[in-house]
Amino acid sequence: MEILTSDPPYGLVILGDIDETRHAWERFSAIPVDWDLMNNAEPVQRRKALTIAKPVSLKGPGTFLGKAERTVKIRPSDEPGWWFRRSDLTGRLPVQVSVHNVWTTGGIVSNIVLRSGPPENYIRMVEHIIALRLGMDIDNLVIEMDSGDPPLFDRGSLDLVEALENAGKQECSGTVEYVTVKEKVTVGASGGSFLSLAPCDPENPMLTIDCAVDFKTAIGRQRIRFPVDYKNFRYGAEARTNSSASKKLYCQSIGKVFADVRNLGYTEKNVLIAGRKKYLNEPRLIHEGKSLEAVWHRAVLDLLAALALIDRGRFVGHVTSYKAGHTLDVRMIRRLYQMDLLKPVDI
């Protein structure tokens, strides 16, 4: 690892190679912004903690065991933070949504897995749920599941969004704490991906994202820039996980020898599948004739899930992401804690 302390646009490189990060930033900067929504940015002001007003429940096929129906029950709570509880396990403590409880980011199937205590007390593919913590602006929740395998929906996380809308919000005990980074920091990885976090403007605190993806498939290069608010999150929450046609073929053939793959609940309805030159199913989130579904998924359901792992408060600042994924996201959050790079923001 190298450390750089001069004034490049990516700030302090806290993980990865400096030269590779510099070249990656140049490639990122050359991508035109497909949709810029920054004109609607407004600072955060809320101080009173919020939970939902009533419990809600959803069902769907299992993500990793698609032939089994899975249930998730979401309940209001006064306990600070978001917590998962496995109803199928006895004598196990709830698992807090925190970087301290990240077990792995998956192998064949990339996803964030939380665990606390014994190995069986885990929850997989949590990112599409916990992203709602920042996207829906809800501070305290208990999420009860009947297994470690969450339900999978055909509309990304929009079913979850609608369930929480139906639940409503109410104030609860406690106040909201906000945090940001002490300086601009970047983590990079081989292959030219990076994730960068910059401090918020103390006079105008908000969370903003500039996100780009670059695939050698029909997805191609996509870039969006926006403030994180309810309207933008709700729009992007419909975006599905994307897969290449070659990965689909792998899962339907060789991948069936692996337990994590052969029972996947993925279908052509709940996953965006891209071939080299065209999509194999109908893409969503079209803007000016171009599907931005892949970059919206990355921006609101992956990045916000990573930021939800910060348990010291709600993150405000500017996030820049290029070709990154769950592994790099979690490495960034861990480095923030290891290097004591977070500081409170007075709002």
C-alpha positions in Angstrom: 0.0 0.0 0.0 1.2 3.5 -0.8 0.0 6.8 0.7 -0.3 10.1 -1.2 -0.8 13.4 0.5 -0.7 16.0 -2.3 -3.7 17.5 -4.1 -4.9 15.0 -6.8 -8.7 14.8 -7.4 -8.9 11.5 -5.6 -7.2 12.8 -2.4 -5.5 10.4 -0.1 -5.1 6.8 -1.5 -5.6 4.6 1.6 -5.7 1.3 -0.3 -4.4 0.3 -3.7 -1.8 1.5 -6.2 -1.4 5.3 -6.7 -0.5 5.1 -10.4 -3.4 2.7 -11.2 -5.8 4.9 -9.3 -4.7 8.0 -11.2 -5.2 6.3 -14.5 -8.6 5.0 -13.4 -9.6 8.5 -12.4 -8.7 9.8 -15.8 -10.8 7.1 -17.5 -13.7 7.9 -15.2 -13.5 11.6 -15.9 -13.6 10.9 -19.6 -17.1 9.3 -19.3 -19.9 11.8 -20.1 -22.6 12.2 -17.5 -25.8 10.6 -18.8 -28.0 12.2 -16.2 -27.1 15.0 -13.9 -29.7 15.7 -11.1 -27.5 17.9 -8.9 -29.7 21.0 -9.5 -32.2 19.5 -7.0 -29.8 19.0 -4.2 -31.0 20.1 -0.7 -29.1 19.9 2.6 -30.1 17.5 5.3 -31.7 19.1 8.4 -33.5 16.4 10.4 -32.3 15.7 13.9 -35.1 13.5 15.5 -34.7 9.7 14.9 -37.3 7.9 12.8 -38.7 4.4 12.7 -41.8 3.0 10.9 -45.3 3.4 12.3 -46.4 -0.2 12.0 -45.0 -3.6 11.1 -45.1 -4.9 7.5 -44.4 -8.3 5.9 -43.3 -9.5 2.4 -42.8 -12.9 0.8 -40.9 -14.0 -2.2 -38.8 -16.9 -3.6 -35.4 -17.3 -1.9 -32.4 -15.7 -3.4 -30.2 -18.7 -2.9 -33.0 -21.3 -2.8 -35.5 -20.1 -5.4 -37.9 -23.0 -4.9 -38.5 -22.0 -1.3 -40.7 -19.1 -0.2 -39.0 -16.7 2.2 -40.6 -14.1 4.5 -39.3 -10.9 5.8 -41.1 -9.0 8.6 -40.1 -5.4 9.3 -40.9 -3.9 12.7 -40.6 -0.5 14.3 -37.9 -0.1 17.0 -36.6 2.4 19.5 -33.2 0.6 19.5 -30.7 2.7 17.5 -29.7 1.2 14.2 -31.0 -1.5 11.9 -31.0 -5.1 13.2 -31.6 -8.5 11.6 -33.3 -11.3 13.7 -33.4 -14.9 12.5 -36.8 -16.3 13.7 -35.7 -19.8 12.7 -32.8 -19.8 15.2 -33.3 -19.9 19.0 -30.9 -18.4 21.5 -29.2 -16.2 18.9 -28.7 -12.4 19.3 -29.9 -10.1 16.6 -27.3 -9.0 14.0 -26.7 -5.2 13.8 -26.2 -3.7 10.4 -22.5 -2.7 10.9 -19.2 -3.1 9.2 -18.1 -4.9 12.3 -20.5 -7.8 11.4 -19.6 -8.2 7.7 -18.6 -11.8 7.3 -17.8 -11.9 3.6 -18.7 -10.3 0.2 -19.4 -13.7 -1.4 -17.5 -15.8 -3.9 -19.2 -16.9 -7.0 -22.2 -14.6 -6.2 -21.1 -11.2 -5.1 -23.1 -10.0 -2.1 -22.7 -8.7 1.5 -23.1 -11.3 4.2 -23.6 -10.2 7.8 -23.0 -12.6 10.8 -22.8 -12.3 14.5 -21.7 -15.0 16.9 -21.9 -18.6 15.6 -21.6 -19.3 11.8 -25.3 -20.2 11.4 -26.4 -16.7 12.6 -25.9 -15.1 9.2 -27.9 -13.2 6.6 -26.9 -13.2 2.9 -27.5 -10.6 0.2 -28.4 -7.9 2.7 -27.4 -5.0 0.4 -30.8 -4.7 -1.3 -32.5 -4.4 2.1 -30.1 -2.2 4.1 -29.7 0.3 1.3 -33.2 1.5 2.3 -31.7 2.8 5.6 -30.3 5.9 3.8 -32.6 5.8 0.8 -35.8 5.8 2.8 -34.4 7.9 5.6 -35.3 5.5 8.5 -33.0 5.2 11.4 -34.2 2.3 13.6 -35.7 -1.0 12.4 -35.8 -4.7 13.2 -35.9 -7.0 10.2 -37.1 -10.5 11.1 -36.3 -13.3 8.6 -37.2 -17.0 8.6 -33.8 -18.0 7.2 -30.5 -16.5 6.2 -31.7 -16.3 2.6 -33.7 -13.2 1.9 -36.6 -13.1 -0.6 -36.0 -12.0 -4.2 -38.3 -9.7 -6.0 -38.9 -9.0 -9.7 -38.6 -5.2 -9.3 -35.3 -4.8 -7.6 -36.0 -3.3 -4.1 -39.2 -1.5 -5.1 -41.4 -4.0 -3.2 -39.5 -3.2 0.0 -39.8 0.6 -0.7 -43.6 0.3 -1.2 -43.9 -1.8 2.0 -42.1 0.9 4.1 -44.2 3.5 2.4 -47.3 1.6 3.5 -45.9 1.3 7.1 -45.4 5.1 7.4 -42.9 6.8 9.7 -43.0 8.0 13.3 -40.5 9.7 15.5 -38.8 7.6 18.2 -36.4 8.2 21.0 -32.9 9.6 20.3 -31.5 11.9 17.7 -29.7 11.4 14.4 -25.9 11.7 14.4 -24.2 12.6 11.1 -20.6 11.8 10.1 -18.3 12.6 7.2 -14.7 11.9 6.3 -11.9 14.1 7.7 -10.4 14.4 4.2 -11.0 13.0 0.7 -9.9 9.4 0.6 -9.8 6.7 -2.1 -9.5 3.0 -2.3 -8.5 1.4 -5.6 -8.2 -2.2 -6.9 -6.6 -4.0 -9.8 -8.6 -3.6 -12.9 -8.9 0.1 -12.6 -11.8 0.4 -10.1 -12.0 2.8 -7.3 -14.2 4.3 -4.6 -13.7 7.8 -3.3 -15.3 9.7 -0.4 -15.0 13.4 0.2 -16.2 15.5 3.2 -19.4 17.4 3.1 -19.7 21.1 3.0 -20.4 22.0 6.6 -22.6 24.9 5.6 -24.6 22.7 3.2 -24.4 19.1 4.4 -25.8 16.4 2.1 -25.0 13.0 0.5 -24.3 13.1 -3.2 -23.1 10.4 -5.6 -21.2 10.4 -8.9 -21.2 6.9 -10.2 -20.0 5.2 -13.4 -20.0 1.7 -14.6 -18.1 0.3 -17.6 -18.9 -3.1 -18.9 -17.7 -5.0 -22.1 -21.4 -5.8 -22.8 -24.5 -4.0 -24.0 -24.4 -2.1 -20.7 -21.3 -0.3 -21.8 -20.4 3.0 -20.1 -23.0 4.7 -17.9 -22.7 7.6 -15.5 -25.1 9.4 -13.2 -24.7 12.2 -10.7 -27.4 13.0 -8.1 -28.2 13.9 -4.5 -29.4 11.1 -2.3 -33.0 11.9 -1.5 -36.3 9.9 -1.4 -37.3 10.7 -4.9 -34.1 9.7 -6.5 -33.8 6.6 -4.4 -37.3 5.4 -5.1 -36.7 5.8 -8.9 -33.4 3.8 -8.8 -34.7 1.1 -6.4 -36.4 -0.7 -9.3 -33.0 -1.5 -10.9 -32.2 -5.2 -10.9 -28.9 -6.9 -10.4 -27.2 -7.3 -13.8 -25.5 -10.4 -15.3 -23.7 -11.1 -18.5 -25.0 -13.7 -20.9 -21.8 -15.7 -20.4 -22.3 -15.8 -16.6 -25.9 -16.9 -17.1 -24.6 -19.8 -19.3 -22.1 -20.6 -16.6 -24.7 -20.7 -13.9 -26.9 -23.0 -16.0 -24.0 -25.4 -16.7 -20.8 -25.7 -14.8 -22.1 -23.6 -12.0 -24.6 -26.2 -11.0 -21.9 -28.1 -9.2 -21.7 -25.3 -6.6 -24.4 -25.1 -3.9 -24.5 -21.3 -4.0 -25.4 -21.4 -7.7 -27.5 -24.4 -8.6 -30.5 -23.2 -6.5 -30.3 -19.5 -7.3 -33.7 -17.8 -7.6 -32.6 -15.6 -10.4 -34.8 -15.4 -13.5 -35.1 -13.3 -16.6 -37.6 -11.2 -14.7 -35.5 -10.3 -11.7 -32.1 -10.0 -13.3 -30.9 -7.7 -16.2 -29.0 -9.9 -18.6 -26.6 -8.3 -21.1 -25.0 -9.9 -24.1 -22.0 -8.5 -25.9 -24.1 -6.2 -28.2 -27.7 -6.3 -26.9 -29.7 -7.1 -23.8 -31.3 -10.6 -23.6 -34.3 -9.2 -21.7 -36.0 -5.8 -21.5 -33.9 -3.2 -19.7 -35.5 -0.6 -17.4 -34.9 3.0 -16.3 -34.6 4.5 -19.8 -33.3 8.1 -19.9 -33.1 9.8 -23.3 -33.2 6.5 -25.1 -30.5 4.8 -23.0 -31.1 2.3 -20.2 -29.3 3.4 -17.0 -30.5 0.5 -15.0 -27.1 -0.9 -14.3 -25.6 2.3 -12.9 -28.7 3.1 -10.9 -28.5 -0.3 -9.3 -24.8 0.2 -8.4 -25.5 3.8 -7.1 -28.5 3.3 -4.9 -28.6 -0.4 -4.0 -24.9 -1.2 -3.7 -23.3 2.1 -2.6 -26.0 3.1 -0.1 -25.8 -0.4 1.4 -22.1 0.1 2.0 -22.7 3.5 3.6 -25.4 1.9 5.8 -22.6 -0.2 7.4 -21.3 2.9 9.1 -22.9 2.5 12.5 -21.5 5.8 14.0 -24.1 7.9 12.2 -25.6 8.8 8.8 -22.9 9.6 6.3 -22.9 12.9 4.5 -20.4 13.9 1.9 -19.6 13.1 -1.8 -19.2 9.6 -3.1 -17.4 8.8 -6.4 -17.5 5.3 -7.7 -16.0 3.8 -10.8 -16.3 0.1 -11.7 -16.3 -0.8 -8.0 -18.3 -3.5 -6.2 -19.1 -4.9 -2.8 -15.6 -6.1 -2.0 -14.1 -2.7 -2.5 -17.0 -1.0 -0.8 -16.5 -3.0 2.4 -12.7 -2.4 2.3 -13.4 1.3 2.2 -15.7 1.3 5.2 -13.2 -0.9 7.2 -10.3 1.5 6.3 -12.4 4.4 7.6 -12.6 2.7 11.0 -9.1 1.4 11.0 -7.5 4.7 10.2 -10.0 6.8 12.3 -11.1 8.8 9.3 -14.7 9.6 10.3 -15.7 12.8 12.2 -19.0 14.1 13.5 -21.0 16.8 11.6 -22.9 19.3 13.6 -26.3 19.8 11.9 
